Amino acid sequence: MVIQRSPKIQNAMKVTVKRPNLEEALLKERKKHQTEQALLEEVKAILAHDEDQRTVIKNKLTVESSTKSNKLNLELLETDKIFHLDQVRKICVDYRFRFLDVNLFKGTVPEEAISKIKNLEKMHHAILDGFKIMAPSKLFHLKNHDDPLLFVPIGNNYFYLIHKWGNDINPLRKIAVRPFKNMQSLMVLLLILSLLLAFIVPENALGTVNPDILVALSFLFIFKSLCGITLYYAFWKGKNFNEFIWDSNYYN
């Protein structure tokens, strides 16, 4: 037996329940407690306060600071961002970088770094200062006798890495600057070059001479010449070894 439903019952069953609009519900709830004008004023005040904080931080990054330590809660720090000065020095010497006060930095510290400083200050209830940057020499305003990392000191020659920006270091940079690491590295390079050049000197360059004697004489002559040229260039350009300039404010 088939039960026939009346048209009225069928139409009633087709009526769908209207789903609540969460955005409208939020707006109604907000209007109960705050007018749009009051909300705008509150947001403006928050943004103005945030901008003031960022301005203070930016100003600190442009002036010289004597701060050697900042009081931070060690339990809130990320251990993989804490580095000792000896570790910083090793990397600077290997890659011919400088580790100097941020006020000497030529470039612009990115907004993301400013945000990280602000958040760090808020988290630790501290005002940070004494920032340092690790970067190639060309990125600093260096004094003259004639791809950066932003750090903050936390005491006992330890530094906390706040932000890194730019491109990664060229993998060949360490090899390219190795001869300038110290005097020993430079001498090794000159010895190798002199020896290679001595072996390609023509056999009749000094007449009928024993080949071994020819190589030895050529080696001594070439080594002496390369040393002279290198020293002249170094003095002319005011160059110095990585281990002496990594924390120097001067060109040479």
C-alpha positions as CSV (number, residue, x, y, z in Angstrom):
1,M,0.0,0.0,0.0
2,V,1.5,3.4,-1.1
3,I,0.9,6.4,1.1
4,Q,0.4,9.6,-0.8
5,R,1.7,12.8,0.8
6,S,-0.2,16.0,0.2
7,P,1.5,18.9,-1.7
8,K,1.6,21.0,1.5
9,I,3.6,18.3,3.4
10,Q,6.0,17.9,0.5
11,N,6.7,21.7,0.3
12,A,7.2,21.8,4.1
13,M,9.8,19.0,3.8
14,K,11.7,20.9,1.1
15,V,12.3,24.0,3.4
16,T,16.0,24.1,4.2
17,V,17.4,25.5,7.5
18,K,19.4,28.7,7.0
19,R,23.0,28.2,8.1
20,P,24.4,30.9,10.4
21,N,26.8,33.4,8.9
22,L,29.7,33.5,11.3
23,E,31.0,36.9,10.0
24,E,27.6,38.5,10.6
25,A,27.5,36.9,14.1
26,L,30.9,38.3,14.9
27,L,29.9,41.8,13.7
28,K,26.7,41.7,15.9
29,E,28.7,40.6,18.9
30,R,31.2,43.3,18.4
31,K,28.6,46.0,18.1
32,K,27.3,45.1,21.5
33,H,30.6,46.1,23.2
34,Q,32.4,48.5,20.8
35,T,31.6,51.1,18.1
36,E,33.4,51.1,14.8
37,Q,35.0,54.4,15.6
38,A,36.3,53.2,19.0
39,L,37.7,50.1,17.3
40,L,39.5,52.1,14.7
41,E,41.0,54.4,17.4
42,E,42.2,51.3,19.3
43,V,43.8,49.7,16.2
44,K,45.5,53.0,15.3
45,A,46.9,53.3,18.8
46,I,48.3,49.7,18.7
47,L,49.9,50.3,15.3
48,A,51.3,53.6,16.4
49,H,52.9,52.0,19.5
50,D,54.3,49.2,17.3
51,E,55.8,51.7,14.9
52,D,57.3,53.7,17.8
53,Q,59.0,50.5,19.1
54,R,60.4,49.7,15.6
55,T,61.7,53.2,15.2
56,V,63.5,53.0,18.6
57,I,65.1,49.7,17.5
58,K,66.1,51.1,14.1
59,N,67.7,54.1,15.7
60,K,69.7,51.9,18.1
61,L,71.1,50.0,15.0
62,T,72.6,53.3,13.7
63,V,74.5,54.5,16.7
64,E,77.7,53.2,18.4
65,S,77.0,51.1,21.6
66,S,79.3,50.1,24.4
67,T,77.0,47.3,25.6
68,K,78.9,44.0,26.1
69,S,76.0,41.9,27.5
70,N,72.3,41.7,27.6
71,K,70.3,40.0,30.3
72,L,68.2,37.3,28.6
73,N,66.4,34.3,30.0
74,L,68.6,31.4,28.9
75,E,65.7,29.0,29.2
76,L,63.9,30.8,26.4
77,L,66.9,30.9,24.0
78,E,67.3,28.5,21.2
79,T,70.6,26.7,21.8
80,D,71.4,26.3,18.1
81,K,71.7,30.1,17.9
82,I,74.2,30.6,20.7
83,F,77.8,31.0,19.6
84,H,81.1,31.7,21.4
85,L,83.4,34.4,20.1
86,D,86.1,31.8,19.2
87,Q,83.6,30.1,16.9
88,V,82.7,33.4,15.3
89,R,86.3,34.2,14.8
90,K,87.0,30.9,13.1
91,I,84.3,31.4,10.5
92,C,85.4,35.0,9.9
93,V,89.0,34.0,9.4
94,D,88.1,31.1,7.1
95,Y,85.8,33.2,4.9
96,R,87.5,36.6,5.3
97,F,84.5,38.1,7.0
98,R,84.3,40.9,9.6
99,F,82.5,40.8,12.9
100,L,81.7,44.5,13.7
101,D,79.2,46.8,15.4
102,V,76.0,47.1,13.5
103,N,76.3,50.9,13.2
104,L,79.2,50.3,10.7
105,F,76.9,48.2,8.4
106,K,76.3,49.8,5.0
107,G,73.1,48.0,4.1
108,T,69.6,48.1,5.5
109,V,68.7,45.7,8.3
110,P,65.5,44.0,7.0
111,E,62.1,44.5,8.6
112,E,62.0,40.8,9.5
113,A,65.1,41.3,11.7
114,I,63.5,44.3,13.4
115,S,60.4,42.2,14.2
116,K,62.6,39.5,15.7
117,I,64.4,42.0,17.9
118,K,61.1,43.4,19.0
119,N,59.7,40.0,19.8
120,L,62.9,39.0,21.6
121,E,62.7,42.1,23.8
122,K,59.0,41.4,24.6
123,M,59.7,37.7,25.4
124,H,62.7,38.5,27.7
125,H,61.3,41.8,29.1
126,A,64.6,43.5,28.1
127,I,65.9,46.3,26.0
128,L,68.6,44.9,23.7
129,D,71.7,46.7,22.6
130,G,75.2,46.2,21.4
131,F,74.3,44.4,18.2
132,K,77.0,42.9,16.0
133,I,77.0,41.8,12.3
134,M,79.1,39.2,10.5
135,A,79.5,40.0,6.9
136,P,82.2,40.6,4.1
137,S,84.3,43.8,4.4
138,K,82.6,45.5,1.5
139,L,79.3,45.7,3.5
140,F,80.8,47.9,6.2
141,H,81.7,51.5,6.5
142,L,85.3,50.9,7.4
143,K,87.8,53.5,8.7
144,N,91.1,54.0,7.0
145,H,94.5,54.7,8.5
146,D,95.6,56.9,5.5
147,D,75.5,37.1,1.8
148,P,74.9,39.1,6.9
149,L,74.3,37.7,10.3
150,L,72.9,39.8,13.1
151,F,74.0,39.0,16.7
152,V,73.4,40.4,20.2
153,P,75.9,39.8,23.0
154,I,74.6,37.8,26.0
155,G,77.8,37.9,28.1
156,N,81.1,36.0,28.6
157,N,82.0,36.3,24.9
158,Y,78.8,34.5,23.9
159,F,76.5,35.9,21.2
160,Y,73.0,35.1,20.2
161,L,72.1,34.9,16.5
162,I,68.9,37.0,15.8
163,H,68.6,37.0,12.1
164,K,70.3,35.9,8.8
165,W,69.4,37.4,5.5
166,G,70.7,37.6,1.9
167,N,72.2,34.7,-0.1
168,D,74.2,31.8,1.2
169,I,78.0,32.0,1.0
170,N,79.5,30.9,-2.3
171,P,81.0,27.4,-1.6
172,L,84.2,28.4,-3.3
173,R,84.7,31.5,-1.1
174,K,86.6,29.6,1.6
175,I,89.0,28.1,-0.9
176,A,89.5,31.5,-2.7
177,V,90.4,33.4,0.5
178,R,92.4,30.6,2.1
179,P,95.8,32.1,1.0
180,F,94.9,35.3,2.9
181,K,94.1,33.4,6.1
182,N,97.7,33.9,7.5
183,M,101.3,34.1,6.4
184,Q,101.7,30.3,6.4
185,S,98.8,29.8,4.0
186,L,100.2,32.4,1.7
187,M,103.7,30.9,1.7
188,V,102.2,27.5,0.9
189,L,100.4,28.9,-2.1
190,L,103.5,30.7,-3.4
191,L,105.7,27.5,-3.0
192,I,103.2,25.4,-4.9
193,L,102.9,28.0,-7.7
194,S,106.7,28.4,-7.9
195,L,107.2,24.6,-8.1
196,L,104.6,24.2,-10.9
197,L,106.1,27.1,-12.9
198,A,109.6,25.7,-12.4
199,F,108.7,22.4,-14.1
200,I,107.4,24.2,-17.2
201,V,110.5,26.3,-17.8
202,P,112.1,25.2,-21.2
203,E,115.1,22.9,-20.8
204,N,117.3,25.1,-22.9
205,A,116.4,28.3,-20.9
206,L,119.9,28.3,-19.2
207,G,121.8,26.5,-21.9
208,T,123.1,23.0,-21.4
209,V,122.4,22.6,-17.7
210,N,121.4,19.5,-15.7
211,P,117.6,19.3,-15.6
212,D,117.5,19.0,-11.8
213,I,119.7,22.1,-11.4
214,L,117.5,24.0,-13.9
215,V,114.3,23.2,-11.9
216,A,116.0,24.2,-8.6
217,L,117.3,27.5,-10.0
218,S,114.0,28.2,-11.7
219,F,112.1,27.5,-8.5
220,L,114.2,29.8,-6.4
221,F,114.0,32.6,-9.0
222,I,110.3,32.3,-9.4
223,F,109.6,32.0,-5.7
224,K,111.6,35.1,-5.0
225,S,109.8,37.0,-7.7
226,L,106.4,35.9,-6.6
227,C,107.2,36.9,-3.0
228,G,108.3,40.3,-4.1
229,I,105.2,40.9,-6.3
230,T,102.9,39.7,-3.5
231,L,104.5,41.9,-0.9
232,Y,104.4,44.9,-3.2
233,Y,100.7,44.4,-4.0
234,A,99.8,43.8,-0.3
235,F,101.5,47.1,0.8
236,W,100.1,49.0,-2.2
237,K,96.5,47.9,-1.5
238,G,96.8,47.9,2.2
239,K,95.9,44.2,2.5
240,N,96.2,42.2,5.7
241,F,95.6,38.6,6.8
242,N,92.2,37.4,7.8
243,E,93.3,36.6,11.3
244,F,94.2,40.2,11.9
245,I,91.2,42.0,10.4
246,W,88.2,39.9,11.3
247,D,87.2,42.3,14.1
248,S,89.0,45.4,12.9
249,N,87.2,48.7,12.0
250,Y,90.0,49.5,9.6
251,Y,90.7,48.6,6.0
252,N,94.2,47.3,6.8
